[in-house]
């Protein structure tokens, strides 16, 4: 899978307003905040099952009710459609139990 052009990436991020580019790296990131640890863990479980199905795995960090996610396709050296698809799925999963 080839990485997205800068124009394709800009268009994709318009559809993913809570995601942003990672500084000094070709990747996208989002911070999720949930009501409690159970909700954060449920989100991670849903996302992990989707990632396994896609054979595309996120970088993430969890502390209590927070989950920080970074997505990039290492083989492509940047963001691909796989990252956009996983980010879109995570946005859907993140609605459940999320705290803004």
SVG drawing of the C-alpha trace seen along z (x, -y; Angstrom):
<svg xmlns="http://www.w3.org/2000/svg" viewBox="-22 -19 33 29">
<polyline fill="none" stroke="black" stroke-width="0.4" points="0.0,0.0 1.4,-3.4 1.4,-6.4 -1.1,-9.2 0.0,-12.4 -0.1,-15.5 -3.3,-16.6 -5.0,-13.2 -3.9,-13.4 -5.4,-16.9 -8.7,-15.7 -8.8,-12.7 -8.1,-14.8 -11.0,-17.0 -13.2,-14.0 -11.3,-13.2 -11.3,-16.5 -10.1,-15.1 -6.9,-13.7 -3.8,-15.7 -0.4,-15.2 2.4,-14.1 5.2,-16.6 8.5,-15.5 7.0,-12.3 4.6,-11.1 1.8,-9.9 -1.5,-10.9 -2.5,-11.1 -5.5,-11.5 -6.1,-11.6 -9.2,-9.9 -10.6,-10.5 -13.2,-8.2 -15.4,-8.1 -13.3,-5.6 -10.7,-2.7 -13.4,-0.2 -14.6,-2.4 -11.0,-3.0 -10.3,0.7 -13.5,1.5 -12.4,-1.0 -9.0,0.6 -10.5,4.1 -12.8,3.0 -9.9,1.2 -7.6,4.2 -10.1,6.6 -10.5,4.3 -6.7,3.8 -6.1,7.5 -8.7,8.0 -7.0,5.3 -3.5,6.7 -2.7,3.1 -1.7,2.2 -1.7,-1.1 0.9,-2.6 -1.0,-3.5 -0.5,-4.4 -3.1,-4.0 -3.3,-5.5 -6.6,-5.0 -9.2,-6.8 -6.9,-8.1 -5.8,-6.5 -3.3,-8.2 -3.1,-6.8 -0.5,-7.2 -1.2,-5.7 1.3,-5.2 2.1,-2.4 5.8,-1.7 6.3,0.3 5.0,-2.7 6.9,-5.3 3.9,-7.4 0.1,-7.5 -1.9,-5.2 -5.5,-4.5 -5.2,-1.7 -4.5,-4.4 -7.4,-6.5 -9.7,-3.4 -8.5,-2.5 -8.8,-6.1 -12.4,-6.2 -13.2,-2.9 -11.6,-4.2 -13.7,-7.4 -16.8,-5.3 -15.7,-3.1 -14.6,-6.2 -18.1,-7.6 -19.1,-4.9 -18.1,-6.1 -16.1,-9.1 -15.6,-12.2 -14.9,-15.4"/>
</svg>
